[in-house]
């Protein structure tokens, strides 16, 4: 697709993601990044673009948490998270921030993706090949100059934040709506506000330590 290598790479990855998401057959497709915790459950970082979720996910992956997906996470009808095996897609603002965590990022090729330079980076660790049950839902918000903070979320707030984050829901029926309501109650959820990557990582570790 397209007239140059950059467009072909971007369109190929987009097509693979679309095929893997199978939105019509999923409970929903979360707009966010997913990682596998040490106990086999999934950690979801759910937020609209510009929230810092991909940068946070890349840093957590560098620490040893296996990547489920970078930008979208399909959820099966029974609530499991599906890994697509696609690379991290990192924008220029994250390059210097992630340099201490992923020194190989500096040598990665730069592509033009929808008019913006990006670098694709293979995640660390073995690929995830089986569905992952959700274990923790985090809604991060990168806000320079703010004080780091954690706020527990009710199921209603989780549903509202999923909508704000552009979750994809196809063929909505009453049964599917009830299944989504049950799904958001299967794992604890928190909103995170952080001014920089280090404080964001510290907040994630704090939540994980508290169980």
Buried (B, 14 or more C-beta within 10 A) or exposed (E): EEEEEBBEBBEEBBEEBEEBBEBEEBBBBBBBBBBBBEEEBBBBBBBBEEBBBBBBBBBBBBEEBBBBBBBBBBBBEEBBBBBBBBBBBBBEEBBEBBEEBBEEBEEBEEBBBEEEEBBBBEBBBEEBEEBBBBBBBBBBBBBEEEEBBBEEBEBEBBBEBBEEBBBEBBEEEEEBEEBBEEBBEEBBBBBBBBBBBEBBBEBBEEBBEEE
